């Protein structure tokens, strides 16, 4: 009887193990697509009998999209976009509404003077003198006939002490050109690092026992970028959309507590209505670089309230809940969007952006007749600066400037779409 009971138990356990094994079998994914097609059954990376020619679809190993240099992953989601401050200018151009933003990457800091000098160095080597001249920031933005800022004109961009300060004097067009160059530079560097990568057995660059050439590395495309299928290539860097920038600045993940509920809205990239830290050892210190009032840019000597009369180091203040620095203050930042006062009601509620004057043509504003300043060259900038009062540090506020203009208060940072599963790779 005991033997029969033991035998029945063993069979039952074996049957349960078989069932659990079947149910736990992993389905194909982008990271692990399997060895053969789920549609045809044909094996991936299949070769001829002699092993010299690849006949099947070549499916490369993929560990997820790597985070490019200086980029932070921003998990997308729903949020209330729009100003939560009183509309002091009565513009009514960013009323509150619910939108959703897809996951993306964003620079953790503003682009620095050192970053821009690297860009100028590359442009000077590879481009014409004419384009190099157009890439130079306008250092005269510091000049003021009634203020002595002449030293910044000569020193701010190139003096080593300003290396990690945000670049200013760059227009929207120059910032967009930088994004294009950075895309080529980063993918070119990835082509060098991964294009010649070898494996211990039959990998790229190795020869077989008979001396025949091993499979070549993924071929680089024009500009030095590897084939997209290799997985060792990044999407283009670009300016963030206004919705992405505002979503990243508010960083509402810090207010979420359960079941998709958020305990409060945020006026600034941190909790509370104050510009000062409300707890901890540094309680009472300013959380951003801004103009506290008329004539007060930094406070008094020995107890500066925000550490700088003009811009400061891009890592000077605490990061927000997404890990992004200076999303309020220091410098305003260009975003992708063309300015229109009615964009909030025109654009889509999924990944909203205004790239042109579709549904809101510039002829309706009559700039040529001096009835408006709005045209198709007016671009949005956000975030507030060292020369702005606290009102403009709220992520929902927005202003605009001609895309060819520049000031000492506007810089930028880059963004990039997040594609597929989030990998753990670091470049």
ZAPA-748443 format. One record per residue: residue in one letter; x, y, z of N, C-alpha, C in turn. Coordinates in steps of 0.02 Angstrom, whole numbers, plus 50000, padded with zeros to 5 digits. Last residue first. Layout:
AXYZXYZXYZ...
This chain:
X513695265648872514225266948823514835269948858X512825252548947513095259248954513665259948904X511345242848949511995244348921512185251548934X510165237648982510595239649038511295241449013X508675242948890509255238748904509655241348963X506995242848874507535246648903508105241948921X506305237648718506435236448789507025240448813X505965251248599505945244348622506095243648696X506805266448612506505261548567506545254548598X506635282948654506805276448682506435271148641X507305297348570506765292648581507035286248612X508175310448651508195304748604507625300048620X508825327148674508395321548691508455316248637X509925339948743509675335548690509225330048718X509755357048797509985350148807509655345848755X510275374448799509855368748777510145362248803X510065391848835510485386348814510045380648790X509865408948864509575402948833510125398048813X510415420748906509985417148954509685410748925X511025428348815511455425748868511055421548917X510295423448655510375427948712510855424748763X509855423648480510175420548539510245425748593X508925419448331509155423948383509475420048440X508345411048243509015413348226509305418048278X507055409148290507515403448289508235405248271X506405421248402506575419448333507125414148333X505575414748546506065419148516506205416748446X504425413148684504655411548617505135416848592X503895404348834504035410348796504315408348728X502935397348965503265396748900503355403648869X502615387349112502675393849078503065392949013X502725374749169502165376049125502185382749089X503825374549257503865371149192503305372749144X504335389649330503815384549330503795381249261X505175400149313505475393649329504965388049332X504515411949301504705408549239505045401849250X504375416049436503785414349396503965410249335X505605420349487505375413549500504785411449456X506435430149359506115429349424505805422349428X507985428149270507255427949273507015427349345X509315426149250509075433049244508315433549247X509545412849252509865416749304509605424049305X507915407149193508635407849191508885411749251X506605395849130506865401349171507625401449172X505945385849054506365384149111506605389749155X505965386748871505655385648936506185385148991X505475392248706505995390548755505685390748825X504895389848539504755390048611505395388748651X505155400548396505225394148432505155395048507X504695407248246504655408448318504645401748355X504575406548113505255406148140505275406948215X503335408948062503575402048063504305401348084X502685421348179502795418748111503075411648117X502095434448279502095427248266502195425748192X501895447148313502605445048309502665437748289X500665457348228500865451848272501615450748265X500455467348141499905465948187500065460348236X501305470948038501465473248106500875472448154X501125464947920500735471047931500825473748001X501895453747938502115458747890501745465347898X501125446148023501725449448050501965454948003X499795439748022499965446047988500555449648020X499165428348063499415432948115499675439548087X498845420347960498295422448002498505427848053X500015416247904499685421947872499095424547913X500395404847972500675411247994500335417247962X499065393548016499535396347969499775403347991X498635381248084498705387748116499225391748077X498645369148021498025371048056498075377848091X500385369548024499805365648006499215367448052X501625375648039501015379648050500375376148027X502635363448127502525368448074501855371948088X502695355748239503305356348199503245361648145X502155353748394501995357848336502635359048298X501645339048481502185343448457501915347648400X501215325948595501055332148559501675336148540X501055311748628501685314648603501555321048564X499365312848617499905307848623500525310748589X498495322748585498605321648656499095315848670X498995334248453498755327848477498875327148552X498585351948449499025346148441498715339948472X497605361948483497675359248415498035352548412X497665366948609497025364048588497065360848519X498975371348621498705367048674498045363748654X499185380548519499425373648511499115368948561X498875393848516498315389148521498535381848514X500015401548500499645402148563499105396848571X501465393648440500785395848424500395396248489X503115390748397502655393948443501995395748409X503735374448365503575381048338503055384248384X504715364248475504085366848450504105373848420X505915359548534505795358648462505225362948435X506665371448646506325365148632506145365148557X508005379048737507625378348676507265371648674X507945384748904508155379548857507695379348796X508735396449018508155393848982508405388748931X509925392449145509765395249079509095392449055X509595393749296510245393649263510195396349192X507905386849308508445391549320509085389949282X507545370049309507275376649325507875381149340X508295359649283507695360249242507295366449260X509555356449343509395363149320508825363349269X509715339149301509955345049336509715351449302X508815324149327508995329549281509165335849321X508255313349391508985313749388509235319149341X506935313449412507165309649354507925309549349X506795322149519506665315049530506845310549471X508205333449492507505331949509507415324349513X509765337149577509385334649520508655333449541X510355352249658510115345249660509705343449598X511595362449569511005361549611510755354349609X512735361149486512765364849549512185363449595X513025356049363512865351249416512805354549484X513395366649282512775363049265512575357849317X513915381449367514075374649345513415370749334X512925396049322513355392149367513485385349335X512685412949258512595405649257513065402449308X512825426049373512595424149306512465416549307X513025425449508512695431449481512465430449410X512765411149611513035414149551512655420249528X512205405749729512885403949710513155407149647X511015409549787510995404449733511665403449698X511335417149900510725413049902510685408049844X512835418449988512505419149923511895414449920X513545423550103512935419550108512535420350044X514655430350070514695426150129514085421850139X513745443650000514385440150006514415436350072X511985440749969512545444649995513165440450002X511215436549809511225437249881511825441249904X511125436049670511475430649705511445431049781X510395446149614510545440449572510855434649611X509425459149636509675453649679509775447349636X508825468849557509505470049580509805464549622X507265463149601507615468449565508295469749597X507485445849647507115452049645507525457349609X508115434149617507635434149672507215440549673X508435425449478508455432249502507915433049555X509225409249500508735413749470508825420749500X509565393049517509925399249503509445403949466X508795383249647508915385049578509275391649574X508565381349779508575375349738508695376849664X509375388749922509005389349859509085382949817X509185382450090509595384550033509175384549969X508365377450187508385384650179508795387050121X509355363550233508705366750235508775374350230X510395354750225510445360850185509775364550182X510005344050301510555348150325510615354750288X508165343550289508855341050283509375345950308X506965353950200507175349250252507895347050240X506645362450094506245362850156506435357850210X507535373749993507465366850017507145366950086X506605386849911507115384449957506995377149977X505565391849843506175390849804506745388149847X503945384449878504525388449895505115386949849X502915375949865502865382249828503465386749840X503195357949841503105364149878503095370349834X504435347749758503815348749796503795355549830X505155352549598505195349549665504535350849701X505045359949483505275353049478505385349649545X503495368649531504195368549509504425361249503X502215364749558502325371349528503015371649497X501395349449540502015352949557502055359649521X500015341549627500325344349567500955348049588X499965326749731499915333949719500195335649650X499915312949731499695316449791499615323949779X499215303049607499755307549625499505312149680X498855285949566498675292349596499285296449611X499115273349521499155278849473498935285549501X499145265749642498595265249594498555271249547X500075277049745499765270449733499235271149679X500965288549734500985284149792500635277449782X501965301249660501515295549651501545290949712X502865311249660502245312549697501765306549693X503935308149580504065309349650503445310549692X503455308049453503545301549486503675302349560X503445320449395502905318949441502965312049474X504365330049332504565323749364504065321549417X504395342449270503945341449327504115335149366X505335339849168505475344949219505035343949281X504745330149088505375328549122505515333449178X503645337549042503545331249078504165329549119X504285347748972503865349349029503745343249073X504935340348871505325344548917504915345948980X503865334248805504385330148838504765334248890X503195345648758502855341048804503365336748841X504135351348672503915355148731503585350548783X505395339148628504765342748616504575346548680X507175341748631506565338648657505945342548635X508205340948485507925344848540507305341448566X509125325448465508705330948441508515335248500X509995311148402509915316348453509505322048423X509315296848322509595303548318509485307548383X509695280648395509265285348358509575292348361X511265271748382510765275448420510315279548375X511845255348361511745261848332511185265348371X511935241248368512455245648394512435252448360X511045233748300510865235548369511375240248401X511135229848170511665227648215511485228948288X510165235948095510035229148118510555226648168X510755247848055510275248048109510165241148139X512505247348026511835245648004511365245548064X513465261248093513345254148079512625253148055X514085276148020513605272848064513515265648043X514915283247935515225279047986514745275448031X514385289847829514485293647890514765289547947X513475276247768513755282747755513805286747820X513735261547871513405265347819513755272147810X514735247147894514555253947914514235257547856X514245230247910514545235547871514285242347894X514645219548042514115223348008514425229347972X516125210048001515715213848047515175217448009X516115194747904516325201547918515865204847969X516525177847943516015182947926516255189847946X518235173547898517645173147941517135178447920X519045166247760518865172247797518235171047838X519955151047780519435154947747519235160847791X520825142747845521085149147821520565153347785X520355131747904520595130847835520835137447805X519895136348025520475131948026520775130947956X519475153647991519315146748007519955142548005X519895169048070519905164648013519765157548035X519115184248132519465177948141519445173848076X518295195148107519015196148101519415189748110X517045189848216517255194648166518015195248166X517285172448263516985179048267517235183548212X517705159448284517355160948222517025167748222X517835162448447517755156848401517355159048340X517955174948510518475170048519518435164248469X517605189248408517395184048455517925178548456X517805207048392517955200148375517695195448428X517295222348320517285217848377517385210648356X517255232448232517815227948226517845222948284X516095239248272516155236748204516715231748194X516175244448400515815238148390515895235248320X516995255948393517025251448450516725244548437X516655262148273517355260448287517395255148342X515305264148293515525260048236516245257848246X515305272848400515045266048410515255261448354X515785284248336516185281148389515955274048403X514705286548252515355285148223515815281848274X513725289348345513665283248306514315281448270X514265301648393514165295948438514105289448400X514305309548274514905308348314514835302148358X512985309948228513505306948186514125305148227X512395316348338512145309748315512675306248274X513075328348340513165323748395512925316748376X512595334548223513295332648228513405327448283X511255336248261511425332248202512145329948205X511405344848372511085338248380511265333648322X511935356148308512345352348357512055345348367X510835360448237511425358048201511875353948247X510045364648344509815359048302510385356148262X510805375448389510685369748434510465363648394X510685383948278511345381248297511275375148343X509305386448284509595383348224510275380348241X509195393248405508835386848395509135383048337X510845399748446510155400248421509835393248418X511855403648584511715399148528510975399548509X512165410148699512305413648636512205409248575X512945397548802512405402348786512605405948722X513275382448887513405386748830512805391248818X513435381449065513035380249004513225385048948X515045376649129514475381149129514075380149065X516205369749127515605366049144515005370649154X517175379849092517075373749052516405370349064X517605391349150516905391149129516735384649091X518955390049170518525390449228517785390149213X519535390649041519425384149074518975384349135X518735401348923519155400948983519005394449021X517785401248818518425397648811518855397148874X516575408248849516565402148809517205398048817X516965419548932516465414648952516505408048914X517905429548889518115423748929517605418048935X517365440148815518005437248796518135430448828X516145442548879516165442148806516805438648783X516475444049011516125437948991516145437048915X517005457049009517445451249022517125444749000X515915465548993516375464548938516815458448947X514915469949072514975462649065515475460849010X514355482849143515035480849127515085473249129X512975491549069513205486549116513905484249095X512435498948968512365501649036512575496649089X512625491648854512925498248858512885501348927X513125475348860512585479848877512895486748888X513555459048805513665466248804513035470148821X513265445848793513415448248860513465455948863X513175443248660512545443248698512645445848769X514345441748596514145448648610513485449048648X514535428948561514775430948627514585438048645X513655417848484513685425148483513895427448553X514585403148440514085406648480514175414248475X514915396848278515175400648335514605403848374X514385391548164514325387548225514575391248287X514715399948061514015399848082513905395948146X516065396848048515875403548071515155403748095X515955384047996516265385048062516065391748091X515455386647870515015383447919515295384247990X516595393147816515955396547817515485393447869X517565383747817517645389447861516985393147869X516815367247812517085373247781517155378747833X517325353047914516855357147876517205363347847X518245346147992517875342447941517415346647898X518885354548085519265349448049518905346847988X517875362348134518445365648104518865360648063X517045352848192516805356548134517395359748097X517805348848301517635344048249517425347548185X517865360848374518485357448353518355352648296X516525363248400516895367848357517545364748331X516295352348488515935352948425516295357548376X517115355948593517235349648559516905349648490X516455367548630517135368148604517335361748568X515285361948681515245366048620515935366948589X515735355448795515395351648742515395355548677X516185366748865516665361748843516375357348788X514975373248892515475376548849515975371548822X513675360348889514155364848920514595368348868X511955357348892512575356848852513055362248876X511295352949053511305357248994511965356148957X511105335449100511315342349111511255346349046X510605323649057510525325149128510715332349144X509685322848908510305324648941510185326349013X508475309748896508635316848896509305317948931X507455297648811508065299348847508175306948844X505765291448836506305294448797506915295348841X504115285148820504755285148853505295287948807X502805296548767503165290248765503835290848800X501565305248856502215305648823502545298848824X499925311448852500375305848866501005306648824X498935324148935499275321248877499705315448900X497665334848988497995328448999498295325848934X497915352449016497575346848982497985340548993X497925369849051498015362949074497605358049033X498545381148926498045379048974498125371648992X499455390448864499665383848887499185381548942X499065403248832499345399148778499585392248800X498625414948897498185409148891498415404448834X499175427348924499265424548857498805418648844X499295435149038498635434449007498685431648935X500405435449113500445438949049499785438749011X500075427849223500225434949233500235438849168X499155415949265499375418349199499485425849201X499745407449406499295412549380499575415249315X500315390649371500395397349399499855401949372X500235379749298499855379549361499935386149399X500155376749123500375380949179499925380049240X500335360049058500055366749060500265370449123X499825343049072500265348049043499935354849047X499755330249175499375336249161499855341649136X500205314249102500285319749150499855325649129X500665297249075500165302549073500335308049122X502295292449013501665291449048501205297449038X504015286149008503445290148987502815288649026X505505287549094504935283249080504325287449065X506985292449035506375295549062505785291049044X508675289749063508045286849039507455290149075X509895301549017509525298349071508865295749043X511495303948940510775303248936510485299448996X512875304548934512525309948970511775309248970X512955294048793513315298048842512885303848868X511475283348779512035287148753512365291348807X511055267848833510965274948850511585278648824X510635255548709511075258348760510915265648773X509275245048693509555251348672510015254148726X509705227548710509305233448725509655239748703X510535217948666510445218448738510045224648758X510615206448538510375213148557510235213248631X511425198048405511285198548476511095205648493X510615198248242511175199548287510945199448360X510125188148121509845191348181510395192048233X509985186247955510495187248007510195191348064X509045173947879509045180747904509545181347961X510105162047787509545164047829509585171347850X511315161147721510705160847681510095163047722X512985165147709512405165547752511775165847709X514295154647660513795159547639513195159347685X515095144847717515405151047694514895156547679X514705132247753514765137147805515055143847783X514405121947672515115123447680515235129047732X513015122647674513345116847703514085118147716X512575139647721512615134047675513005128347708X511705145147871512235145447821512205139347776X510625155747969510755149447935511285150347881X510145165548051510875164948043511085158448010X508685156448102509045162648092509785161148084X507755143548019508245145748068508565152448050X506025143447992506695143747962507175146648013X504755144348038505165138948064505865138748036X503915154748004504085149847953504465143847979X503615161748124503135161748069503275156248018X504645161448211504015158848237503485158548182X506255156848156505675160948147505055157648175X507485152048281507145151548217506505155548216X508005154548404508465152548351508145152048283X507435169548494507485162448480507945160948421X507455182848531506975180848480506965173348465X507725191448658507845184348647507345181648596X507375204748644508045203148670508225195948658X506095203848595506595207548556507295205948579X505595186648622505575193848636506095197248593X504645171548634505155175748601505055183048619X504235165148799504055167048731504595171348700X504825152048901504835159148883504645160148810X503885141048992504295141848933504245148948909X503015138549093503545143449107504005144449047X502175128749048501895135349058502425140649068X503045117549043502725119948982502475127148990X503395116349177503915117549127503625120349063X502185113449234502505119849252503055121549203X501965100749175501505106249162501825113049177X503035093649231502975094249158502535100149140X502745094549366503365097449341503335098549266X501565087349369501555094449386502175098049361X502055074449337501565077649293501545085249306X502855072049448503165072449382502705075949333X501895071649548502415076849549502735077649481X501165060349508500835066849512501345072549511X502145050449520501855051849455501525058749454X502365050949659502915052449613502655054249544X501115046949707501375053649723501915055649675X501075033849661500575038649639500805045849650X502155028149733502165028249660501675033349632X501715029449864502325032849843502355033549767X500595020949858500505028049875501105032149851X501225008849831500735011449783500635019049795X501985007249946502325007749881501865010849829X500985006150042501445011850045501795012849979X500414994050000500005000050000500435006350000
